[in-house]
Amino acid sequence: MYRYQISSGGNLLRWACRPRLHSPAASLHPSGPQSHSLSTSPGDSPGPERRYGDTEDMPSAAFSAPATTSAITTASTSAPAPLDTPTSPTQNDNTFTQPANNSHKPRSMVVSLTPERQRETWAKKAEFLLAVVGFAVDLGNVWRFPYICYQNGGGAFLIPYCVMLLFGGLPLFFMELALGQFHRCGCLTLWKRICPALKGVGYAICMIDIYMGMYYNTIIGWAVYYLVASLASINSVLPWTSCDNEWNTPLCSPVTSPQNNPNATTPAKEFFERNVLEQQRSNGLDDMGPIKPSLALCVFGVFVLVYFSLWKGVRSAGKVVWVTALAPYVVLLILLARGVTLPGATEGIRYYLTPEWHKLQNTKVWVDAASQIFFSLGPGFGTLLALSSYNKFNNNCYRDAIITSSINCLTSFLAGFVIFSVLGYMAHVQNKSIEEVGLEGPGLVFIVYPEAIATMTGSVFWAIIFFLMLITLGLDSTFGGLEAVTTALCDEYPRALGRHREVFVAFLLLFIYICALPTTTYGGVYLVDLLNVYGPGLAILFVVFAEAAGVCWVYGVGRFSEDVRTMLGHKPGWFWRTCWSYISPVFLLVLFIFSVLSHEEMLGGEYEYPRWSIRAGWAMTATTVSCIPLYIIYKFIITPGSFLTVSYKDNETPGGIHGTSSSAEWPVTAPAYHRVARIARYTSRYF
């Protein structure tokens, strides 16, 4: 242990310092300010996590032991003075006091600096890529993109889709990967280094991820219910094949039978609504009924899988993604090979791809394309920040952004062939048009596709692999959202939470599971739709707009480009800087406005939501969005001084308005005596 007594303006600090592990070794030489230096050991990155360690209010200092014990004495003047050459220390104490002519008795504070936690990194580059692809490729790629595509012009829809990808989605995707990799922290600690007043963005992201965990895991639980039912039917037929079950109604009619009654339903639809959900036992949101135990157990199983994937951080998640990210592609290719051989599949694929150019004149087509690309890539959920924060500092995140976003979009396109080949087959079997067969959202994967599977040879096998695919698609996305919350809170509170990650993740998932139990009631499906729209659906657009504005307009595209140059060796091109400065923020703002104007259409369905539930939904959105202005107000209230004074001081201190970036490399490039003076200034408030 090395002790240093620091004098600044009559205030003495006694530091009990240990050399920090896994960080650049800082040497403090007593020969004067010109000889003070900070050396970085080979292989260490200059990332901000090495500048601040895991402290919250004051940057930590790392001193290596000099060859002989030395004293550090800073003068009380504003400019740093050369350090005095120390006299020989006493045998029992390695500290030196201020000069004897100091008339007043100093007060001291002992600060213990513990070794810095070394941040984990991905064991293999492929694990990071699979984790990002697994998060981006979710259930929406299977049940939303094909429907949106054929509804908005078929093959012609690919034009607005690619335009929105190029100018809106991809720049935001690249921005988040670069931010997380450079600052190597979650969505809360990040803002302390960019713009502390916007830290409310990080809290809003955490709330959005919690809201999403409350309903998204329930949807995965439905797939688990189907999987269990399929496994139980190995020696028989699938339970949604016939109308002879106890939950069927007189209106039930097999899909292969002539449909003479316009009110007739199919076995698959009744299985989903009357056996899986049992929504006939509720009266909507006004009376959702009790919890369905079997469904609650399925959702609990999902949370258990999520826990054992997240509890060890990237060490456990990196192994899981090899299965959850790759398995869907194997199943998609198998289902595609089977689907294109079915009668009517060619007609379905032709319907999927035939362009309707006149629809490109409709504004709604372009808004749908922007919405689809945004929610598909998933910027703003904090997941990309969290996953990339475990990368090595010099990783080529630009190439990663291009690769993973391209894979995501191609997967959506591939899923369209899988879905429409089966829809064409179902239209052929039922002698209907594809418009009459197709459904959007959960109805497509829990009603229409199971109907088609039930008519195939070897239906049980196809059902098992299909619902396994849905489960793995969903698990990857829920991993990402909950990892964002975990990383953010563990980085922000490293001593309280970061060192007890396993326990913290267990309590977090238990809390979310308890909050998710109402979605497992008989009327829980209505709550799922409400949470989907008013939880992340609307708020995420405003939150990402605030994030993009904070990075591009407050922190500055110039500073951010310098950060990218520090990692990659070159600055982003003019296209990326133009998108970040103008196009992407406007893209988000316009998308948010259109979504607010059409929020009731997003609920869809035949159920009419009561007015009180709409008001509750807006209150839910407000609790998320209000985090941003409320934290700005809080920050200005607790910060002493006028606005101009605070702005000036924050610009010259770490974690201020502009934070610390490659353009202000404190404390990496600052002389050692300047570091000591800043530390004294930060701690003087305690005296």
PERAKA-V593686 format. One record per residue. N is the residue number from 0. SS is DSSP state (H for helix, E for strand, L for the rest). PHI is phi in whole degrees, 0 to 359 (* if undefined). Layout:
<<N SS PHI> <N SS PHI>>
This chain:
<<0 L *> <1 E 244> <2 E 247> <3 E 225> <4 E 254> <5 E 246> <6 E 250> <7 E 215> <8 L 62> <9 L 84> <10 E 263> <11 E 255> <12 E 240> <13 E 248> <14 E 263> <15 E 252> <16 E 249> <17 L 251> <18 L 299> <19 L 283> <20 L 274> <21 L 59> <22 L 219> <23 L 302> <24 L 278> <25 E 258> <26 E 252> <27 L 244> <28 L 259> <29 L 271> <30 L 272> <31 L 124> <32 H 296> <33 H 290> <34 H 261> <35 L 287> <36 E 215> <37 E 232> <38 L 257> <39 L 247> <40 L 290> <41 L 300> <42 L 91> <43 L 280> <44 L 270> <45 L 276> <46 L 298> <47 L 299> <48 H 293> <49 H 273> <50 H 275> <51 H 253> <52 L 62> <53 L 244> <54 L 278> <55 L 249> <56 L 256> <57 L 218> <58 L 294> <59 L 276> <60 L 243> <61 L 240> <62 L 241> <63 L 267> <64 L 292> <65 L 289> <66 L 298> <67 L 238> <68 L 296> <69 L 232> <70 L 248> <71 L 239> <72 L 228> <73 L 257> <74 L 286> <75 L 273> <76 L 279> <77 L 288> <78 L 270> <79 L 289> <80 L 258> <81 L 300> <82 L 285> <83 L 287> <84 L 288> <85 L 286> <86 L 277> <87 L 294> <88 L 286> <89 L 288> <90 L 286> <91 L 261> <92 L 220> <93 L 262> <94 L 253> <95 L 233> <96 L 269> <97 L 288> <98 L 305> <99 L 291> <100 L 282> <101 L 287> <102 L 281> <103 L 264> <104 L 276> <105 L 284> <106 L 256> <107 L 234> <108 L 225> <109 E 262> <110 E 242> <111 E 258> <112 E 259> <113 L 273> <114 L 300> <115 L 289> <116 L 288> <117 L 280> <118 L 284> <119 L 292> <120 L 228> <121 L 296> <122 L 296> <123 L 222> <124 H 300> <125 H 298> <126 H 295> <127 H 295> <128 H 298> <129 H 294> <130 H 295> <131 H 292> <132 H 298> <133 H 297> <134 H 290> <135 H 290> <136 L 273> <137 L 231> <138 H 297> <139 H 296> <140 H 296> <141 H 268> <142 H 257> <143 L 252> <144 H 301> <145 H 302> <146 H 294> <147 H 298> <148 H 294> <149 H 286> <150 H 287> <151 L 246> <152 L 111> <153 H 61> <154 H 298> <155 H 296> <156 H 295> <157 H 295> <158 H 292> <159 H 297> <160 H 297> <161 H 290> <162 H 297> <163 H 292> <164 H 296> <165 H 290> <166 H 260> <167 H 242> <168 H 287> <169 H 295> <170 H 300> <171 H 292> <172 H 299> <173 H 296> <174 H 300> <175 H 290> <176 H 298> <177 H 291> <178 H 299> <179 H 296> <180 H 289> <181 H 289> <182 H 273> <183 L 53> <184 L 201> <185 L 278> <186 L 286> <187 L 269> <188 H 296> <189 H 305> <190 H 286> <191 H 294> <192 H 254> <193 H 247> <194 L 204> <195 H 305> <196 H 295> <197 H 262> <198 L 296> <199 H 300> <200 H 300> <201 H 296> <202 H 294> <203 H 296> <204 H 297> <205 H 298> <206 H 295> <207 H 299> <208 H 295> <209 H 291> <210 H 302> <211 H 294> <212 H 295> <213 H 287> <214 H 240> <215 H 293> <216 H 292> <217 H 292> <218 H 297> <219 H 296> <220 H 299> <221 H 299> <222 H 297> <223 H 296> <224 H 301> <225 H 297> <226 H 297> <227 H 297> <228 H 296> <229 H 290> <230 H 296> <231 L 288> <232 L 253> <233 L 302> <234 L 264> <235 L 218> <236 L 248> <237 L 296> <238 L 292> <239 L 258> <240 L 275> <241 L 238> <242 L 255> <243 L 262> <244 L 266> <245 L 294> <246 L 272> <247 L 285> <248 L 249> <249 L 299> <250 L 278> <251 E 291> <252 L 215> <253 L 302> <254 L 293> <255 L 276> <256 L 270> <257 L 299> <258 L 262> <259 L 271> <260 L 268> <261 L 294> <262 L 265> <263 L 292> <264 E 240> <265 L 257> <266 H 300> <267 H 293> <268 H 292> <269 H 289> <270 H 297> <271 H 291> <272 H 278> <273 H 252> <274 H 245> <275 H 287> <276 L 271> <277 L 53> <278 H 288> <279 H 291> <280 H 268> <281 L 233> <282 L 244> <283 H 79> <284 H 289> <285 H 290> <286 L 209> <287 L 281> <288 L 82> <289 L 282> <290 E 287> <291 L 274> <292 H 301> <293 H 296> <294 H 288> <295 H 298> <296 H 292> <297 H 297> <298 H 293> <299 H 298> <300 H 299> <301 H 296> <302 H 296> <303 H 295> <304 H 298> <305 H 295> <306 H 299> <307 H 286> <308 H 268> <309 H 252> <310 L 296> <311 L 257> <312 L 73> <313 H 292> <314 H 294> <315 H 271> <316 H 295> <317 H 296> <318 H 277> <319 H 292> <320 H 294> <321 H 299> <322 H 267> <323 H 290> <324 L 270> <325 L 269> <326 H 302> <327 H 301> <328 H 289> <329 H 298> <330 H 292> <331 H 300> <332 H 293> <333 H 295> <334 H 293> <335 H 294> <336 H 299> <337 H 284> <338 H 294> <339 L 289> <340 L 271> <341 L 280> <342 L 295> <343 L 89> <344 H 297> <345 H 298> <346 H 295> <347 H 295> <348 H 293> <349 H 296> <350 H 296> <351 H 294> <352 H 258> <353 L 298> <354 L 283> <355 L 241> <356 H 294> <357 H 295> <358 H 288> <359 H 292> <360 H 280> <361 L 272> <362 H 299> <363 H 300> <364 H 297> <365 H 289> <366 H 293> <367 H 297> <368 H 296> <369 H 295> <370 H 296> <371 H 295> <372 H 291> <373 H 292> <374 H 287> <375 H 285> <376 H 286> <377 L 79> <378 L 290> <379 L 97> <380 L 275> <381 L 80> <382 H 288> <383 H 296> <384 H 299> <385 H 293> <386 H 294> <387 H 286> <388 L 292> <389 L 263> <390 L 281> <391 L 288> <392 L 298> <393 L 263> <394 L 297> <395 L 279> <396 H 288> <397 H 296> <398 H 295> <399 H 298> <400 H 297> <401 H 295> <402 H 294> <403 H 290> <404 H 292> <405 H 294> <406 H 299> <407 H 299> <408 H 292> <409 H 294> <410 H 295> <411 H 300> <412 H 295> <413 H 296> <414 H 299> <415 H 298> <416 H 296> <417 H 297> <418 H 288> <419 H 284> <420 H 295> <421 H 284> <422 H 297> <423 H 297> <424 H 295> <425 H 293> <426 H 296> <427 H 292> <428 H 294> <429 H 269> <430 L 58> <431 L 235> <432 L 276> <433 H 293> <434 H 298> <435 H 282> <436 H 270> <437 L 288> <438 L 225> <439 L 260> <440 L 76> <441 H 302> <442 H 300> <443 H 291> <444 H 265> <445 H 252> <446 H 234> <447 H 294> <448 H 295> <449 H 300> <450 H 300> <451 H 294> <452 H 298> <453 H 296> <454 L 268> <455 L 272> <456 L 288> <457 L 72> <458 H 300> <459 H 296> <460 H 298> <461 H 296> <462 H 294> <463 H 297> <464 H 288> <465 H 294> <466 H 284> <467 H 296> <468 H 298> <469 H 298> <470 H 296> <471 H 292> <472 H 299> <473 H 289> <474 H 297> <475 H 302> <476 H 289> <477 H 289> <478 H 306> <479 H 298> <480 H 297> <481 H 284> <482 H 294> <483 H 298> <484 H 295> <485 H 297> <486 H 297> <487 H 299> <488 H 286> <489 H 292> <490 H 287> <491 H 284> <492 L 234> <493 L 294> <494 L 282> <495 L 282> <496 L 243> <497 H 300> <498 H 275> <499 H 230> <500 H 302> <501 H 300> <502 H 291> <503 H 298> <504 H 298> <505 H 298> <506 H 291> <507 H 297> <508 H 291> <509 H 296> <510 H 297> <511 H 293> <512 H 297> <513 H 298> <514 H 293> <515 H 276> <516 H 302> <517 H 301> <518 H 284> <519 H 261> <520 E 282> <521 L 293> <522 L 255> <523 H 295> <524 H 297> <525 H 290> <526 H 290> <527 H 300> <528 H 296> <529 H 295> <530 H 295> <531 H 297> <532 H 278> <533 H 264> <534 H 281> <535 H 272> <536 H 305> <537 L 265> <538 H 295> <539 H 298> <540 H 293> <541 H 291> <542 H 295> <543 H 290> <544 H 299> <545 H 296> <546 H 296> <547 H 296> <548 H 295> <549 H 296> <550 H 284> <551 H 276> <552 H 253> <553 H 268> <554 H 295> <555 H 103> <556 H 296> <557 H 298> <558 H 296> <559 H 297> <560 H 296> <561 H 295> <562 H 298> <563 H 296> <564 H 298> <565 H 299> <566 H 278> <567 H 260> <568 L 92> <569 L 209> <570 L 280> <571 L 299> <572 L 288> <573 H 297> <574 H 298> <575 H 293> <576 H 294> <577 H 293> <578 H 298> <579 H 293> <580 H 283> <581 H 232> <582 H 289> <583 H 297> <584 H 299> <585 H 293> <586 H 305> <587 H 289> <588 H 295> <589 H 296> <590 H 297> <591 H 295> <592 H 297> <593 H 295> <594 H 292> <595 H 296> <596 H 291> <597 L 243> <598 H 294> <599 H 290> <600 H 292> <601 H 292> <602 H 291> <603 L 59> <604 L 75> <605 L 271> <606 L 283> <607 L 262> <608 L 287> <609 L 295> <610 H 298> <611 H 295> <612 H 289> <613 H 294> <614 H 296> <615 H 296> <616 H 296> <617 H 294> <618 H 296> <619 H 297> <620 H 296> <621 H 294> <622 H 297> <623 H 277> <624 H 295> <625 H 292> <626 H 302> <627 H 289> <628 H 292> <629 H 296> <630 H 288> <631 H 298> <632 H 298> <633 H 301> <634 H 295> <635 H 286> <636 H 289> <637 H 278> <638 L 271> <639 L 287> <640 L 95> <641 L 284> <642 H 297> <643 H 293> <644 H 295> <645 H 298> <646 H 297> <647 H 293> <648 H 293> <649 H 294> <650 H 286> <651 H 251> <652 L 241> <653 L 294> <654 L 77> <655 L 277> <656 L 301> <657 L 259> <658 L 66> <659 L 245> <660 L 226> <661 L 294> <662 L 275> <663 L 217> <664 L 277> <665 L 296> <666 L 261> <667 L 295> <668 L 257> <669 L 284> <670 L 299> <671 H 297> <672 H 294> <673 H 291> <674 H 299> <675 H 296> <676 H 297> <677 H 293> <678 H 299> <679 H 297> <680 H 295> <681 H 293> <682 H 265> <683 H 295> <684 H 295> <685 H 273> <686 L 258>>
